[in-house]
Amino acid sequence: MSNRILLVEDDPINIRFIQVVLTKKGGYEVLVSEDVEEILRLAREADLAAIIMDVSLSRSNYQGQRVDGIFITQLLKQDPATKHIPVLLATAHAMFGDREKYMELAGAQGYLAKPIHDPASLVDAVQAVISA
């Protein structure tokens, strides 16, 4: 079983926090990218246990269009080679009902409300989608 997590995130503070927590407390190897082509390649080739996907990406483009984490997750879920990888959506836009809407739209397996402050709940959320 792989212990590799792909973190798709554009905020350096969130990247650092999530990397440190998942590496030190979860024992995971954390890859980071917000480049859509690289994300798709890593999903196919890097033997990922899970992907943490920021919903609101500021710099991600695909085929000349700005895209968000929902769109990238949809791409991953449409590809037979990557659709099995569990995706945890991460967003600060956590209004009532958003969780279900985003998860259904994207086909994601989990959801993290940002900001993430509790290391244990982050590790638990990742482990829950991996073992589901």
TORKOL-4160 file (C-alpha; in steps of 0.2 Angstrom, whole numbers, padded with zeros to 4 digits, m for minus):
132
<pt num="1" X="0000" Y="0000" Z="0000"/>
<pt num="2" X="0007" Y="0017" Z="m0005"/>
<pt num="3" X="0010" Y="0030" Z="0008"/>
<pt num="4" X="0011" Y="0044" Z="m0005"/>
<pt num="5" X="m0001" Y="0059" Z="m0005"/>
<pt num="6" X="m0002" Y="0072" Z="m0018"/>
<pt num="7" X="m0007" Y="0089" Z="m0011"/>
<pt num="8" X="m0014" Y="0101" Z="m0024"/>
<pt num="9" X="m0013" Y="0118" Z="m0015"/>
<pt num="10" X="m0008" Y="0136" Z="m0020"/>
<pt num="11" X="m0005" Y="0143" Z="m0002"/>
<pt num="12" X="0013" Y="0141" Z="0004"/>
<pt num="13" X="0007" Y="0141" Z="0023"/>
<pt num="14" X="m0006" Y="0128" Z="0020"/>
<pt num="15" X="0007" Y="0118" Z="0010"/>
<pt num="16" X="0019" Y="0118" Z="0024"/>
<pt num="17" X="0007" Y="0114" Z="0037"/>
<pt num="18" X="m0001" Y="0099" Z="0028"/>
<pt num="19" X="0016" Y="0093" Z="0023"/>
<pt num="20" X="0023" Y="0093" Z="0040"/>
<pt num="21" X="0008" Y="0086" Z="0048"/>
<pt num="22" X="0006" Y="0071" Z="0036"/>
<pt num="23" X="0025" Y="0068" Z="0035"/>
<pt num="24" X="0028" Y="0068" Z="0054"/>
<pt num="25" X="0011" Y="0062" Z="0061"/>
<pt num="26" X="0005" Y="0052" Z="0047"/>
<pt num="27" X="0021" Y="0044" Z="0040"/>
<pt num="28" X="0016" Y="0050" Z="0023"/>
<pt num="29" X="0027" Y="0056" Z="0008"/>
<pt num="30" X="0019" Y="0072" Z="0002"/>
<pt num="31" X="0021" Y="0077" Z="m0016"/>
<pt num="32" X="0015" Y="0095" Z="m0020"/>
<pt num="33" X="0009" Y="0102" Z="m0037"/>
<pt num="34" X="m0004" Y="0115" Z="m0044"/>
<pt num="35" X="0001" Y="0111" Z="m0062"/>
<pt num="36" X="m0013" Y="0102" Z="m0070"/>
<pt num="37" X="m0003" Y="0092" Z="m0082"/>
<pt num="38" X="0009" Y="0087" Z="m0068"/>
<pt num="39" X="m0006" Y="0082" Z="m0057"/>
<pt num="40" X="m0013" Y="0071" Z="m0070"/>
<pt num="41" X="0004" Y="0063" Z="m0074"/>
<pt num="42" X="0008" Y="0060" Z="m0055"/>
<pt num="43" X="m0010" Y="0053" Z="m0053"/>
<pt num="44" X="m0006" Y="0040" Z="m0067"/>
<pt num="45" X="0012" Y="0036" Z="m0062"/>
<pt num="46" X="0016" Y="0040" Z="m0044"/>
<pt num="47" X="0006" Y="0026" Z="m0035"/>
<pt num="48" X="m0004" Y="0038" Z="m0024"/>
<pt num="49" X="m0014" Y="0033" Z="m0009"/>
<pt num="50" X="m0024" Y="0049" Z="m0010"/>
<pt num="51" X="m0025" Y="0067" Z="m0016"/>
<pt num="52" X="m0029" Y="0082" Z="m0006"/>
<pt num="53" X="m0037" Y="0095" Z="m0018"/>
<pt num="54" X="m0039" Y="0113" Z="m0015"/>
<pt num="55" X="m0055" Y="0119" Z="m0023"/>
<pt num="56" X="m0050" Y="0137" Z="m0026"/>
<pt num="57" X="m0034" Y="0137" Z="m0035"/>
<pt num="58" X="m0027" Y="0153" Z="m0041"/>
<pt num="59" X="m0014" Y="0148" Z="m0054"/>
<pt num="60" X="m0020" Y="0132" Z="m0062"/>
<pt num="61" X="m0023" Y="0131" Z="m0080"/>
<pt num="62" X="m0028" Y="0117" Z="m0092"/>
<pt num="63" X="m0028" Y="0119" Z="m0111"/>
<pt num="64" X="m0027" Y="0138" Z="m0109"/>
<pt num="65" X="m0042" Y="0139" Z="m0097"/>
<pt num="66" X="m0041" Y="0144" Z="m0078"/>
<pt num="67" X="m0047" Y="0129" Z="m0068"/>
<pt num="68" X="m0052" Y="0125" Z="m0050"/>
<pt num="69" X="m0050" Y="0109" Z="m0040"/>
<pt num="70" X="m0067" Y="0103" Z="m0044"/>
<pt num="71" X="m0063" Y="0103" Z="m0063"/>
<pt num="72" X="m0046" Y="0094" Z="m0060"/>
<pt num="73" X="m0055" Y="0081" Z="m0049"/>
<pt num="74" X="m0068" Y="0078" Z="m0062"/>
<pt num="75" X="m0053" Y="0075" Z="m0075"/>
<pt num="76" X="m0046" Y="0062" Z="m0063"/>
<pt num="77" X="m0062" Y="0053" Z="m0060"/>
<pt num="78" X="m0066" Y="0052" Z="m0079"/>
<pt num="79" X="m0049" Y="0043" Z="m0082"/>
<pt num="80" X="m0050" Y="0024" Z="m0079"/>
<pt num="81" X="m0031" Y="0025" Z="m0074"/>
<pt num="82" X="m0034" Y="0037" Z="m0060"/>
<pt num="83" X="m0053" Y="0036" Z="m0055"/>
<pt num="84" X="m0049" Y="0024" Z="m0040"/>
<pt num="85" X="m0038" Y="0037" Z="m0031"/>
<pt num="86" X="m0047" Y="0044" Z="m0016"/>
<pt num="87" X="m0049" Y="0063" Z="m0017"/>
<pt num="88" X="m0051" Y="0074" Z="m0002"/>
<pt num="89" X="m0058" Y="0092" Z="m0007"/>
<pt num="90" X="m0051" Y="0106" Z="0004"/>
<pt num="91" X="m0059" Y="0123" Z="0004"/>
<pt num="92" X="m0062" Y="0138" Z="0015"/>
<pt num="93" X="m0079" Y="0140" Z="0007"/>
<pt num="94" X="m0087" Y="0129" Z="0019"/>
<pt num="95" X="m0105" Y="0135" Z="0020"/>
<pt num="96" X="m0119" Y="0123" Z="0025"/>
<pt num="97" X="m0123" Y="0112" Z="0010"/>
<pt num="98" X="m0107" Y="0116" Z="0001"/>
<pt num="99" X="m0098" Y="0099" Z="0007"/>
<pt num="100" X="m0112" Y="0088" Z="m0001"/>
<pt num="101" X="m0113" Y="0099" Z="m0017"/>
<pt num="102" X="m0094" Y="0100" Z="m0020"/>
<pt num="103" X="m0091" Y="0081" Z="m0016"/>
<pt num="104" X="m0105" Y="0076" Z="m0028"/>
<pt num="105" X="m0100" Y="0089" Z="m0042"/>
<pt num="106" X="m0082" Y="0082" Z="m0041"/>
<pt num="107" X="m0085" Y="0064" Z="m0037"/>
<pt num="108" X="m0073" Y="0066" Z="m0022"/>
<pt num="109" X="m0072" Y="0054" Z="m0007"/>
<pt num="110" X="m0069" Y="0067" Z="0007"/>
<pt num="111" X="m0069" Y="0085" Z="0012"/>
<pt num="112" X="m0058" Y="0096" Z="0023"/>
<pt num="113" X="m0064" Y="0113" Z="0029"/>
<pt num="114" X="m0050" Y="0126" Z="0029"/>
<pt num="115" X="m0041" Y="0133" Z="0038"/>
<pt num="116" X="m0035" Y="0116" Z="0045"/>
<pt num="117" X="m0029" Y="0118" Z="0063"/>
<pt num="118" X="m0030" Y="0101" Z="0070"/>
<pt num="119" X="m0016" Y="0089" Z="0065"/>
<pt num="120" X="m0025" Y="0074" Z="0071"/>
<pt num="121" X="m0041" Y="0077" Z="0062"/>
<pt num="122" X="m0031" Y="0080" Z="0046"/>
<pt num="123" X="m0022" Y="0063" Z="0048"/>
<pt num="124" X="m0039" Y="0055" Z="0052"/>
<pt num="125" X="m0047" Y="0062" Z="0037"/>
<pt num="126" X="m0034" Y="0056" Z="0025"/>
<pt num="127" X="m0033" Y="0039" Z="0033"/>
<pt num="128" X="m0052" Y="0037" Z="0032"/>
<pt num="129" X="m0053" Y="0040" Z="0013"/>
<pt num="130" X="m0038" Y="0028" Z="0010"/>
<pt num="131" X="m0045" Y="0014" Z="0020"/>
<pt num="132" X="m0063" Y="0016" Z="0014"/>
